[in-house]
Amino acid sequence: MTERRDENELPSISEPGFEEDRSPSSDVPRIEGYEITGPLGRGGMGTVWRAVQLSTSRNVALKVLVRGVFSSEKSRARFEREVELTARLHNPHIAQIFDSGVHQGVHYYTMELIDGAPLDQYVKEHRLTQRQILGLMQTVCEPVQHAHQRGVIHRDLKPSNILVTADGEPHVLDFGLAKAFSEADSGLTVSVDGEAAGTPAYMSPEQAAGKLDQIDTRTDVYTLGVVLYRLLTGSSPHDLSGTRYEVLRRIAEEEVRRPREITKEVDRELEALLLKALAHDPKDRYPSAGALAQDIENYVSGEPLTARPPTTGYFLRKRIWKYRGRVAIALSLLVVLIGGGVFSYVRIARERTRAQKEADRRKIVYDFLEGILTSVDPAEALGREITLREAFDQAAADVETELAGQPEVEAAVRTTIGLTYFALGKAGEAEKQHSEALKIRRSVLGKEHPDTLASMNNLGEALRMGEKFGEAEAMHRRTLGIRRRVLGDEHLDTAQSVNNLADTLFQKGGSLDKAIVTFREAFEIRRRLLGKEHPDTLESMNGVGLTLTREGKHTEAAPLLHQCYELRRRVQGEEHPDTLVSTGNLASSLLAYVCQLLL
């Protein structure tokens, strides 16, 4: 996400990586009250040293104005102005001034020592994601906004002047080229060679053109935009090849390169944000660093950007996308369930599912099934079941050709047909349909998609009905394993897989110890998630009781089956099929218990 430092970026006295001061000990400044412990760096106007303030024993950065050719009245005035302007600022992300003065003709000041890496180096070393870079730059905007609110424009923001500490906190340094709002630019902002002072790679067009009277807070906004652009794309918004003059001319006259021409990792929303920060005309930029920070927050949180035209359509799209999960749920709940629980397992699509696509798919399924059901003519058949069976047989034969090119719809229809065959007790036909649906969903949706797992569960149940217990057990164990990993133990789909595995173990016979343990596990999960009176919870409770009965453990089975019967009778009614099943199970258990006692 970063690039090498180009030759147009001049060294800064706050940059740890620029030329180290290796001068002999005689060149080490002697400032009363401070002990110099080593060099930090050298810039065009001064040297920076690591020092200890003797009165407080704290480590500081001590900056000294270079003697000699650069030690003119102009350079001293700039040095003193840097101290005065920085002293106005009190923000945790700005290096604080502690002391300043003149000792034996040497101008100096001391400031907070920041142990950190330049912003671009920190991003590269820690391999920050796009979202993390945006969060870091949002924090960088805070001290810049603080300075603007106190009448100070930095004018030389760049990665080397923004140090990031080990805990990820950025600090803005080096106000050597800063300017107060009310201050005339005069000669203080012009370098020794007569050109505008600053770093060409990060200059705004007005700086590059030498229009110093136009510099204001939006100049810093532009520079922040350059920094963010380079961190996100690994490139500069302008061509930096050639001489300094050629680079300044391009920046002053040409528009920036669109970020998406460099990398598609920058989406259109983020591109709009960058282009507003880097607008050639200051009137078109963000008015302040705070406004830029707010739009970064808007982008991260999915809110509308001020960088985009505020149309109704744009605001509506942003709202729908931000709350796309809720929209998908609302649309899914509007779909009418068809035919005896055909869509009773309807699942809410994941966040990435497009709600309109899902609604269109369900409409096609609805129309297809409606055609099946309306084709049933009771006058031409011996009975309802036979006629319905014939209709679904025809649908099974037609589905591949009728729904060619629509794999997700075909899988949904095959699932419906498979569930219908299952309800009619046709295990072989159900197995075939669920197997085809599973093959399609694995190919289109992936092995871990909820719909794929539902097809695996359906196939396992069809295999169990067809008494292929070994295959059914293997399928349910695979489904359960994936659901545990993807959904977790405390999920209703996981509980369903546990219960279906227990059913298979029960019907398979042999040692029933594993079936009892598995039924109990399903019961406990469902009881926690659904409550003790939910039909699914009672289904698992009934399974435990039946397995205990088959094991001959009647003293444990009878009370459990009796409790299940009472709950079903109270909750579902005396004539509900589940209640009637419980009546028979309880009677069988009690009869077996009595026979056991008599024998």
VEXDREN-2710 file (C-alpha; in Angstrom, 1 decimal):
% VEXDREN-2710
k/r/px/py/pz
1/MET/0.0/0.0/0.0
2/THR/3.0/2.3/0.1
3/GLU/5.7/3.2/-2.4
4/ARG/9.4/4.3/-2.1
5/ARG/10.1/7.9/-1.2
6/ASP/10.7/9.8/-4.5
7/GLU/13.4/12.2/-5.1
8/ASN/11.0/15.2/-5.0
9/GLU/10.3/14.6/-1.3
10/LEU/12.9/16.7/0.5
11/PRO/14.1/15.6/3.9
12/SER/12.4/17.0/6.9
13/ILE/14.0/17.6/10.3
14/SER/11.2/15.5/11.9
15/GLU/11.9/12.5/9.7
16/PRO/13.9/9.7/11.6
17/GLY/15.1/8.2/8.3
18/PHE/16.9/11.3/7.0
19/GLU/20.6/11.9/7.3
20/GLU/21.9/11.2/10.7
21/ASP/24.1/13.7/12.4
22/ARG/27.6/12.1/12.5
23/SER/29.5/15.3/13.2
24/PRO/32.4/15.2/15.7
25/SER/31.8/15.8/19.3
26/SER/32.8/19.5/19.0
27/ASP/29.7/20.0/16.8
28/VAL/27.4/18.7/19.6
29/PRO/25.5/21.8/20.9
30/ARG/25.9/22.7/24.6
31/ILE/22.6/24.0/25.9
32/GLU/22.4/24.8/29.6
33/GLY/20.1/22.5/31.5
34/TYR/20.2/19.7/28.9
35/GLU/22.4/16.7/28.3
36/ILE/22.7/15.6/24.7
37/THR/22.6/11.9/24.4
38/GLY/22.7/11.4/20.6
39/PRO/21.7/12.8/17.2
40/LEU/18.2/12.3/15.8
41/GLY/18.7/13.9/12.4
42/ARG/19.7/16.9/10.3
43/GLY/17.6/19.1/8.0
44/GLY/18.1/22.2/5.9
45/MET/17.5/24.6/8.8
46/GLY/18.4/22.8/11.9
47/THR/19.6/19.7/13.7
48/VAL/17.6/17.6/16.1
49/TRP/19.1/15.8/19.1
50/ARG/17.9/13.3/21.7
51/ALA/18.5/15.0/25.0
52/VAL/17.6/14.8/28.7
53/GLN/16.2/17.8/30.5
54/LEU/18.2/17.8/33.7
55/SER/15.6/19.6/35.8
56/THR/12.9/17.0/35.1
57/SER/15.0/14.0/33.9
58/ARG/12.7/13.5/30.9
59/ASN/13.8/12.6/27.4
60/VAL/13.1/15.3/24.9
61/ALA/13.9/16.2/21.3
62/LEU/16.1/19.3/21.1
63/LYS/16.1/21.3/17.9
64/VAL/18.9/23.7/17.2
65/LEU/19.1/26.3/14.4
66/VAL/22.1/25.6/12.2
67/ARG/24.9/28.2/12.4
68/GLY/26.5/29.5/9.3
69/VAL/25.2/30.4/5.9
70/PHE/21.5/29.6/6.7
71/SER/21.6/31.4/10.0
72/SER/20.1/34.6/8.6
73/GLU/17.5/36.9/10.1
74/LYS/14.9/35.3/7.9
75/SER/15.8/31.8/9.2
76/ARG/15.8/32.9/12.8
77/ALA/12.4/34.5/12.3
78/ARG/11.0/31.3/10.8
79/PHE/12.5/29.3/13.7
80/GLU/11.0/31.6/16.3
81/ARG/7.6/31.5/14.5
82/GLU/7.7/27.7/14.5
83/VAL/8.1/27.8/18.3
84/GLU/5.3/30.4/18.7
85/LEU/2.8/28.7/16.5
86/THR/3.5/25.2/17.9
87/ALA/3.2/26.5/21.5
88/ARG/-0.4/27.5/20.7
89/LEU/-1.4/23.9/20.1
90/HIS/-2.3/21.5/22.9
91/ASN/-3.5/18.2/21.4
92/PRO/-2.5/14.6/22.3
93/HIS/-1.6/14.0/18.7
94/ILE/0.7/17.0/18.3
95/ALA/4.3/17.0/19.7
96/GLN/4.3/19.5/22.5
97/ILE/6.8/22.4/23.0
98/PHE/8.4/22.3/26.5
99/ASP/11.1/25.0/26.3
100/SER/12.8/27.5/24.0
101/GLY/15.5/30.1/24.1
102/VAL/19.0/31.3/23.1
103/HIS/22.1/29.9/24.7
104/GLN/25.5/31.5/23.8
105/GLY/24.0/32.6/20.5
106/VAL/22.4/29.2/19.7
107/HIS/18.7/29.3/19.1
108/TYR/16.9/26.1/20.3
109/TYR/13.7/24.6/21.5
110/THR/12.7/21.3/23.1
111/MET/9.7/19.3/22.4
112/GLU/8.0/16.0/23.2
113/LEU/10.1/13.1/22.0
114/ILE/8.0/10.8/19.9
115/ASP/9.3/7.3/19.4
116/GLY/7.5/6.1/16.3
117/ALA/7.7/5.3/12.6
118/PRO/6.8/7.6/9.7
119/LEU/3.2/7.0/8.7
120/ASP/3.9/5.3/5.4
121/GLN/6.5/3.1/7.0
122/TYR/4.1/2.1/9.8
123/VAL/1.4/1.2/7.3
124/LYS/3.8/-1.0/5.3
125/GLU/5.4/-2.7/8.3
126/HIS/2.0/-3.5/9.9
127/ARG/0.3/-4.4/6.6
128/LEU/-2.7/-2.3/7.5
129/THR/-6.0/-3.0/5.7
130/GLN/-7.8/-0.3/3.8
131/ARG/-10.3/0.2/6.7
132/GLN/-7.4/0.5/9.2
133/ILE/-5.6/3.1/7.0
134/LEU/-8.8/5.1/6.9
135/GLY/-9.2/4.9/10.6
136/LEU/-5.6/6.1/11.1
137/MET/-6.1/9.0/8.7
138/GLN/-9.3/10.0/10.4
139/THR/-7.2/10.3/13.6
140/VAL/-4.5/12.3/11.8
141/CYS/-7.2/14.8/10.7
142/GLU/-8.0/15.5/14.4
143/PRO/-4.8/17.4/15.3
144/VAL/-4.8/19.2/11.9
145/GLN/-8.3/20.4/12.7
146/HIS/-7.2/21.4/16.2
147/ALA/-4.4/23.6/14.6
148/HIS/-6.8/25.1/12.1
149/GLN/-9.2/26.1/14.9
150/ARG/-6.3/27.9/16.6
151/GLY/-5.4/29.8/13.4
152/VAL/-2.4/27.6/12.3
153/ILE/-1.9/26.1/8.9
154/HIS/0.8/23.4/8.7
155/ARG/1.6/23.6/5.0
156/ASP/4.1/20.7/5.1
157/LEU/2.1/17.6/6.0
158/LYS/3.6/14.4/4.7
159/PRO/4.2/10.8/6.1
160/SER/7.6/11.8/7.5
161/ASN/6.0/14.5/9.6
162/ILE/3.4/12.1/11.0
163/LEU/5.0/9.6/13.4
164/VAL/2.9/6.6/14.6
165/THR/3.9/5.1/17.9
166/ALA/3.9/1.4/18.7
167/ASP/0.3/1.6/20.1
168/GLY/-0.9/2.9/16.8
169/GLU/-1.3/6.6/17.8
170/PRO/-0.3/9.2/15.1
171/HIS/1.5/12.4/16.1
172/VAL/1.9/15.5/13.8
173/LEU/5.3/17.2/14.0
174/ASP/7.4/19.9/12.4
175/PHE/5.5/23.2/12.1
176/GLY/8.6/24.8/10.5
177/LEU/6.6/26.0/7.5
178/ALA/3.4/26.7/9.4
179/LYS/1.5/29.9/9.0
180/ALA/-1.0/31.8/11.0
181/PHE/-4.2/32.9/9.3
182/SER/-3.5/36.6/9.9
183/GLU/0.2/36.4/8.9
184/ALA/1.5/37.8/5.7
185/ASP/3.5/35.3/3.7
186/SER/6.4/37.7/2.7
187/GLY/9.8/36.1/2.6
188/LEU/9.3/33.7/5.5
189/THR/7.7/31.1/3.2
190/VAL/10.3/31.3/0.5
191/SER/13.3/29.0/0.5
192/VAL/16.9/30.1/-0.1
193/ASP/16.7/29.4/-3.8
194/GLY/13.6/31.7/-4.3
195/GLU/11.1/28.9/-4.7
196/ALA/8.1/28.1/-2.5
197/ALA/9.3/26.1/0.5
198/GLY/7.8/22.7/1.1
199/THR/7.8/19.2/-0.3
200/PRO/6.8/19.1/-4.0
201/ALA/5.3/15.6/-3.8
202/TYR/2.7/16.8/-1.3
203/MET/2.1/20.4/-2.4
204/SER/-1.3/21.7/-3.3
205/PRO/-1.8/23.4/-6.7
206/GLU/-1.8/26.9/-5.1
207/GLN/1.5/26.1/-3.3
208/ALA/3.1/24.7/-6.4
209/ALA/2.0/27.8/-8.4
210/GLY/3.4/30.1/-5.8
211/LYS/0.0/31.7/-5.1
212/LEU/0.8/32.0/-1.4
213/ASP/-2.0/34.5/-0.8
214/GLN/-4.5/31.6/-1.6
215/ILE/-3.2/29.3/1.0
216/ASP/-5.7/28.4/3.8
217/THR/-7.0/25.4/5.7
218/ARG/-8.0/23.8/2.4
219/THR/-4.3/23.6/1.5
220/ASP/-3.7/21.2/4.4
221/VAL/-6.9/19.3/3.3
222/TYR/-5.3/18.8/-0.1
223/THR/-2.1/17.5/1.4
224/LEU/-4.0/15.1/3.6
225/GLY/-5.7/13.9/0.5
226/VAL/-2.3/13.2/-1.2
227/VAL/-1.1/11.3/1.9
228/LEU/-4.3/9.1/1.9
229/TYR/-4.2/8.7/-1.9
230/ARG/-0.6/7.3/-1.7
231/LEU/-1.4/5.0/1.2
232/LEU/-4.4/3.5/-0.6
233/THR/-3.0/3.2/-4.1
234/GLY/0.8/3.0/-3.6
235/SER/1.2/5.8/-6.1
236/SER/1.2/9.6/-6.3
237/PRO/-1.8/11.5/-7.7
238/HIS/0.7/13.3/-10.1
239/ASP/3.6/12.2/-12.2
240/LEU/6.7/13.0/-10.1
241/SER/9.3/12.3/-12.8
242/GLY/11.6/15.0/-14.1
243/THR/12.9/18.2/-12.6
244/ARG/11.5/20.1/-9.6
245/TYR/10.1/22.7/-12.0
246/GLU/8.3/20.1/-14.1
247/VAL/6.8/18.5/-11.1
248/LEU/5.5/21.8/-9.7
249/ARG/4.1/22.7/-13.1
250/ARG/2.1/19.5/-13.3
251/ILE/0.7/19.9/-9.8
252/ALA/-0.2/23.5/-10.5
253/GLU/-1.9/22.9/-13.9
254/GLU/-3.0/19.3/-14.2
255/GLU/-5.8/17.3/-12.6
256/VAL/-4.9/14.3/-10.4
257/ARG/-5.0/10.8/-11.8
258/ARG/-8.2/9.0/-10.8
259/PRO/-7.5/6.5/-8.1
260/ARG/-9.4/3.7/-9.9
261/GLU/-7.1/4.0/-12.8
262/ILE/-4.4/2.8/-10.5
263/THR/-6.2/0.2/-8.4
264/LYS/-9.7/-1.3/-8.4
265/GLU/-9.3/-1.8/-4.6
266/VAL/-10.5/1.8/-4.3
267/ASP/-14.3/1.7/-4.9
268/ARG/-16.3/4.6/-6.5
269/GLU/-17.4/6.0/-3.1
270/LEU/-13.8/6.1/-1.8
271/GLU/-12.6/7.6/-5.2
272/ALA/-15.2/10.4/-4.8
273/LEU/-13.9/11.1/-1.3
274/LEU/-10.3/11.3/-2.6
275/LEU/-11.1/13.5/-5.6
276/LYS/-13.0/16.0/-3.4
277/ALA/-10.0/16.3/-1.0
278/LEU/-7.7/16.7/-4.1
279/ALA/-9.9/19.1/-6.1
280/HIS/-7.8/21.5/-8.1
281/ASP/-9.9/24.5/-7.1
282/PRO/-9.9/25.0/-3.3
283/LYS/-13.6/25.9/-3.4
284/ASP/-14.4/22.4/-4.4
285/ARG/-12.4/20.7/-1.6
286/TYR/-13.5/19.8/1.9
287/PRO/-13.6/23.1/3.8
288/SER/-11.6/21.6/6.7
289/ALA/-9.7/18.6/8.0
290/GLY/-12.7/17.9/10.3
291/ALA/-15.0/17.7/7.3
292/LEU/-12.6/15.2/5.6
293/ALA/-12.6/13.2/8.8
294/GLN/-16.4/13.1/8.9
295/ASP/-16.6/11.9/5.3
296/ILE/-14.1/9.1/6.1
297/GLU/-16.4/8.1/9.0
298/ASN/-19.4/8.3/6.7
299/TYR/-17.6/5.9/4.2
300/VAL/-16.6/3.4/6.9
301/SER/-20.1/3.3/8.5
302/GLY/-21.9/3.2/5.1
303/GLU/-23.5/6.7/5.4
304/PRO/-23.9/9.0/2.4
305/LEU/-20.8/11.1/1.5
306/THR/-20.8/14.8/1.2
307/ALA/-18.4/14.1/-1.7
308/ARG/-21.3/12.8/-3.8
309/PRO/-24.3/14.8/-5.2
310/PRO/-27.0/14.7/-2.5
311/THR/-29.7/13.2/-4.8
312/THR/-32.7/11.3/-3.4
313/GLY/-31.6/8.2/-5.3
314/TYR/-28.1/8.3/-3.8
315/PHE/-29.4/8.6/-0.3
316/LEU/-31.9/5.8/-0.8
317/ARG/-29.2/3.4/-2.3
318/LYS/-26.9/4.1/0.6
319/ARG/-29.6/3.4/3.2
320/ILE/-30.7/0.2/1.5
321/TRP/-27.1/-1.0/1.2
322/LYS/-26.3/-0.1/4.8
323/TYR/-29.4/-2.0/6.1
324/ARG/-29.3/-4.7/3.4
325/GLY/-29.6/-7.5/5.9
326/ARG/-32.9/-6.1/7.3
327/VAL/-34.2/-5.4/3.8
328/ALA/-33.5/-9.0/2.8
329/ILE/-35.3/-10.3/5.9
330/ALA/-38.3/-8.1/5.2
331/LEU/-38.6/-9.2/1.6
332/SER/-38.1/-12.9/2.6
333/LEU/-40.9/-12.7/5.2
334/LEU/-43.3/-11.5/2.5
335/VAL/-42.9/-14.6/0.4
336/VAL/-46.0/-16.9/0.8
337/LEU/-45.2/-20.4/1.9
338/ILE/-46.6/-23.0/-0.6
339/GLY/-48.0/-26.5/-0.2
340/GLY/-47.8/-28.3/3.1
341/GLY/-44.6/-26.7/4.4
342/VAL/-42.8/-26.7/1.0
343/PHE/-41.0/-23.5/2.1
344/SER/-41.2/-24.1/5.8
345/TYR/-37.4/-24.0/6.0
346/VAL/-37.1/-20.7/4.2
347/ARG/-33.8/-19.2/5.2
348/ILE/-32.8/-15.6/5.4
349/ALA/-30.1/-14.9/2.9
350/ARG/-26.7/-13.8/4.1
351/GLU/-25.8/-10.1/4.0
352/ARG/-24.3/-10.4/0.5
353/THR/-27.5/-11.9/-1.0
354/ARG/-29.2/-9.4/-3.1
355/ALA/-32.8/-9.1/-1.9
356/GLN/-34.3/-8.5/-5.4
357/LYS/-32.5/-11.5/-6.9
358/GLU/-33.9/-13.7/-4.1
359/ALA/-37.4/-12.3/-4.7
360/ASP/-37.2/-13.0/-8.4
361/ARG/-36.0/-16.5/-7.8
362/ARG/-38.9/-17.2/-5.5
363/LYS/-41.4/-15.8/-8.0
364/ILE/-40.2/-18.3/-10.6
365/VAL/-40.4/-21.2/-8.1
366/TYR/-43.9/-20.1/-7.1
367/ASP/-45.1/-20.0/-10.8
368/PHE/-43.6/-23.4/-11.5
369/LEU/-45.2/-25.0/-8.5
370/GLU/-48.5/-23.3/-9.1
371/GLY/-48.5/-24.9/-12.6
372/ILE/-48.0/-28.3/-10.9
373/LEU/-50.8/-27.9/-8.4
374/THR/-53.3/-26.5/-10.9
375/SER/-52.6/-29.4/-13.2
376/VAL/-54.1/-31.8/-10.6
377/ASP/-57.6/-32.8/-11.8
378/PRO/-59.4/-34.9/-9.1
379/ALA/-62.0/-36.0/-11.7
380/GLU/-59.3/-37.9/-13.7
381/ALA/-57.7/-39.8/-10.8
382/LEU/-58.7/-42.3/-8.2
383/GLY/-57.7/-40.1/-5.3
384/ARG/-55.9/-36.9/-4.3
385/GLU/-52.6/-38.6/-3.4
386/ILE/-52.3/-40.4/-6.7
387/THR/-53.1/-37.3/-8.6
388/LEU/-50.6/-35.2/-6.7
389/ARG/-48.0/-37.9/-7.1
390/GLU/-48.6/-38.0/-10.9
391/ALA/-48.2/-34.2/-11.1
392/PHE/-44.9/-34.2/-9.2
393/ASP/-43.6/-37.1/-11.3
394/GLN/-44.2/-34.9/-14.4
395/ALA/-42.6/-31.9/-12.7
396/ALA/-39.5/-34.0/-11.8
397/ALA/-39.2/-35.0/-15.5
398/ASP/-39.6/-31.4/-16.7
399/VAL/-37.6/-29.4/-14.2
400/GLU/-34.2/-29.7/-15.9
401/THR/-35.5/-28.5/-19.3
402/GLU/-38.0/-25.9/-18.0
403/LEU/-35.5/-24.2/-15.7
404/ALA/-32.3/-24.5/-17.9
405/GLY/-29.8/-21.8/-17.1
406/GLN/-31.3/-21.0/-13.7
407/PRO/-29.4/-23.4/-11.3
408/GLU/-30.5/-21.8/-8.0
409/VAL/-34.2/-21.9/-9.1
410/GLU/-33.8/-25.5/-10.3
411/ALA/-32.3/-26.5/-6.9
412/ALA/-35.2/-24.8/-5.0
413/VAL/-37.8/-26.6/-7.2
414/ARG/-36.0/-30.0/-6.8
415/THR/-36.0/-29.4/-3.0
416/THR/-39.7/-28.8/-3.1
417/ILE/-40.4/-31.9/-5.1
418/GLY/-38.1/-33.9/-2.9
419/LEU/-39.9/-32.8/0.3
420/THR/-43.2/-33.7/-1.3
421/TYR/-42.0/-37.2/-2.2
422/PHE/-40.7/-37.6/1.4
423/ALA/-44.1/-36.6/2.7
424/LEU/-45.7/-39.2/0.3
425/GLY/-43.3/-41.9/1.7
426/LYS/-41.4/-42.2/-1.6
427/ALA/-37.8/-42.4/-0.3
428/GLY/-36.1/-43.3/-3.6
429/GLU/-37.7/-40.4/-5.5
430/ALA/-36.9/-38.0/-2.6
431/GLU/-33.3/-39.2/-2.5
432/LYS/-32.9/-38.5/-6.3
433/GLN/-34.3/-35.0/-6.1
434/HIS/-32.3/-34.0/-3.0
435/SER/-29.1/-35.4/-4.5
436/GLU/-29.5/-33.3/-7.6
437/ALA/-30.3/-30.2/-5.6
438/LEU/-27.2/-30.8/-3.5
439/LYS/-25.0/-31.2/-6.5
440/ILE/-26.3/-27.9/-8.0
441/ARG/-25.9/-25.9/-4.7
442/ARG/-22.4/-27.2/-4.0
443/SER/-21.4/-26.0/-7.5
444/VAL/-23.1/-22.6/-7.4
445/LEU/-23.2/-21.6/-3.8
446/GLY/-20.3/-23.5/-2.2
447/LYS/-20.0/-26.3/0.3
448/GLU/-20.8/-24.2/3.4
449/HIS/-23.7/-22.2/2.2
450/PRO/-26.9/-22.6/4.4
451/ASP/-28.9/-23.8/1.4
452/THR/-26.2/-26.4/0.5
453/LEU/-26.3/-27.7/4.1
454/ALA/-30.1/-27.8/4.0
455/SER/-29.8/-30.1/0.9
456/MET/-27.3/-32.3/2.7
457/ASN/-29.7/-32.6/5.6
458/ASN/-32.7/-33.4/3.3
459/LEU/-30.6/-36.1/1.5
460/GLY/-29.7/-37.6/4.8
461/GLU/-33.3/-37.9/5.8
462/ALA/-34.3/-39.4/2.5
463/LEU/-31.5/-42.0/2.9
464/ARG/-32.8/-42.8/6.4
465/MET/-36.3/-43.3/5.1
466/GLY/-35.0/-45.6/2.4
467/GLU/-33.3/-47.6/5.3
468/LYS/-29.8/-46.8/3.9
469/PHE/-28.7/-46.2/7.5
470/GLY/-25.0/-46.3/6.9
471/GLU/-25.1/-43.7/4.1
472/ALA/-27.6/-41.6/6.1
473/GLU/-25.4/-41.6/9.2
474/ALA/-22.4/-40.5/7.2
475/MET/-24.3/-37.7/5.5
476/HIS/-25.8/-36.4/8.8
477/ARG/-22.3/-36.5/10.4
478/ARG/-20.8/-34.5/7.6
479/THR/-23.6/-31.9/7.8
480/LEU/-23.3/-31.7/11.5
481/GLY/-19.6/-31.2/11.3
482/ILE/-19.9/-28.3/8.9
483/ARG/-22.8/-26.7/10.8
484/ARG/-20.8/-26.8/14.0
485/ARG/-17.8/-25.1/12.4
486/VAL/-19.8/-22.5/10.5
487/LEU/-22.8/-21.8/12.7
488/GLY/-21.6/-23.0/16.1
489/ASP/-23.1/-25.4/18.7
490/GLU/-25.8/-23.0/19.8
491/HIS/-27.7/-22.8/16.5
492/LEU/-31.1/-24.3/15.6
493/ASP/-29.7/-25.8/12.3
494/THR/-27.0/-27.5/14.3
495/ALA/-29.6/-28.8/16.8
496/GLN/-31.6/-30.2/13.8
497/SER/-28.5/-32.1/12.5
498/VAL/-27.9/-33.5/16.0
499/ASN/-31.5/-34.7/16.3
500/ASN/-31.5/-36.2/12.8
501/LEU/-28.3/-38.1/13.5
502/ALA/-29.8/-39.4/16.7
503/ASP/-32.9/-40.6/14.7
504/THR/-30.7/-42.4/12.3
505/LEU/-28.7/-44.1/15.0
506/PHE/-32.0/-45.1/16.7
507/GLN/-33.4/-46.7/13.5
508/LYS/-30.0/-48.3/12.6
509/GLY/-30.2/-50.3/15.8
510/GLY/-27.3/-52.0/17.4
511/SER/-25.8/-50.2/20.4
512/LEU/-28.2/-47.4/21.3
513/ASP/-26.0/-45.7/23.8
514/LYS/-24.8/-43.2/21.2
515/ALA/-28.4/-42.5/20.1
516/ILE/-29.4/-41.7/23.7
517/VAL/-26.5/-39.3/24.2
518/THR/-27.1/-37.6/20.8
519/PHE/-30.9/-37.2/21.5
520/ARG/-30.1/-35.7/24.9
521/GLU/-27.6/-33.2/23.2
522/ALA/-30.3/-32.2/20.7
523/PHE/-32.8/-31.8/23.5
524/GLU/-30.5/-29.6/25.6
525/ILE/-29.7/-27.3/22.7
526/ARG/-33.3/-26.9/21.7
527/ARG/-34.4/-26.3/25.3
528/ARG/-31.9/-23.5/25.7
529/LEU/-32.8/-21.9/22.3
530/LEU/-36.5/-22.6/22.1
531/GLY/-37.8/-23.4/25.6
532/LYS/-38.9/-26.7/27.1
533/GLU/-42.5/-26.6/25.5
534/HIS/-41.5/-26.0/21.9
535/PRO/-42.5/-28.8/19.5
536/ASP/-38.9/-29.3/18.4
537/THR/-37.7/-29.6/22.0
538/LEU/-40.5/-32.2/22.6
539/GLU/-39.4/-34.1/19.5
540/SER/-36.0/-34.6/21.0
541/MET/-37.4/-35.4/24.4
542/ASN/-39.6/-38.1/22.8
543/GLY/-36.5/-39.5/21.0
544/VAL/-34.7/-39.9/24.3
545/GLY/-37.8/-41.7/25.8
546/LEU/-38.2/-44.1/22.9
547/THR/-34.5/-45.0/22.9
548/LEU/-34.5/-45.7/26.6
549/THR/-37.6/-47.9/26.1
550/ARG/-35.9/-49.9/23.4
551/GLU/-32.9/-50.3/25.7
552/GLY/-35.3/-51.7/28.3
553/LYS/-34.7/-48.8/30.7
554/HIS/-38.4/-48.4/31.5
555/THR/-38.0/-46.7/34.9
556/GLU/-36.2/-43.8/33.1
557/ALA/-38.3/-43.9/29.9
558/ALA/-41.8/-43.9/31.4
559/PRO/-41.6/-40.6/33.4
560/LEU/-39.9/-38.9/30.4
561/LEU/-42.5/-40.1/27.9
562/HIS/-45.3/-39.2/30.3
563/GLN/-44.0/-35.6/30.7
564/CYS/-43.7/-35.3/26.9
565/TYR/-47.3/-36.5/26.5
566/GLU/-48.6/-34.0/29.1
567/LEU/-46.7/-31.1/27.4
568/ARG/-47.9/-32.0/23.9
569/ARG/-51.5/-32.4/25.1
570/ARG/-51.4/-29.0/26.8
571/VAL/-49.5/-27.1/24.1
572/GLN/-50.6/-28.8/20.9
573/GLY/-54.0/-30.2/21.9
574/GLU/-55.3/-33.7/22.5
575/GLU/-56.0/-34.5/18.9
576/HIS/-52.7/-33.3/17.4
577/PRO/-50.7/-36.1/15.6
578/ASP/-47.7/-35.5/17.9
579/THR/-49.9/-35.9/21.0
580/LEU/-51.4/-39.1/19.6
581/VAL/-47.9/-40.5/18.9
582/SER/-46.9/-39.7/22.5
583/THR/-50.0/-41.5/23.7
584/GLY/-49.0/-44.6/21.9
585/ASN/-45.3/-44.3/23.0
586/LEU/-46.3/-43.9/26.6
587/ALA/-48.7/-46.9/26.5
588/SER/-46.1/-49.1/24.9
589/SER/-43.5/-48.1/27.5
590/LEU/-45.8/-48.7/30.4
591/LEU/-46.9/-52.1/28.9
592/ALA/-43.3/-53.2/28.5
593/TYR/-42.6/-52.1/32.0
594/VAL/-45.5/-54.1/33.4
595/CYS/-44.4/-57.2/31.4
596/GLN/-40.9/-56.8/32.7
597/LEU/-42.2/-56.8/36.3
598/LEU/-44.4/-59.8/35.7
599/LEU/-41.6/-61.8/34.1
END
